[in-house]
Amino acid sequence: MEGEDGLDAHDTASAITAFTRDATVIDDGNTYEGTEAIKEWLDRSATEFTYTIHLTGAQQTDATRYIATHHLKGNFPGGTIDLRYRFTLRDGLIERLVIEP
């Protein structure tokens, strides 16, 4: 992965600080609740495949919700995919993240 933030740098200790303690992440049909489960998901996601990620769009849908669209290329099944990252924030932290095509 490439980029400047904690997740892209495979720094899950920094990335997990962006989430609330009771955050929920939904990715690839799986739900991860709480920082420990999300940290395990981040660790696994950072090492399971090698890929590049490119931000292709971003929008704010209301006061606390955002959608970021990314194009990924890598050694995962299919090789390329466009994913929407739907964020809900609370007090400046991610309370809910849903990743889907």
C-alpha angles and dihedrals in degrees: 000000000000135000143076106274128092096259094050090049090053088246100139092168089065095037094054090060088070090068131078115242091252097041123145126214123191114193132158092351094308127112122214117191126192131010097283094055091043091050090053089049091049092049092050094043092051093055107027097079138008114233147144122236127205124188108231101171145359135188140170110228097186140337095300106018130085137171123208118187118207134185112216128195122183151101096303121112109292094017097233135046140162112225133189116217107202110196129191113193131204120186090346094306132103110264096170133013123184117186116194142144 
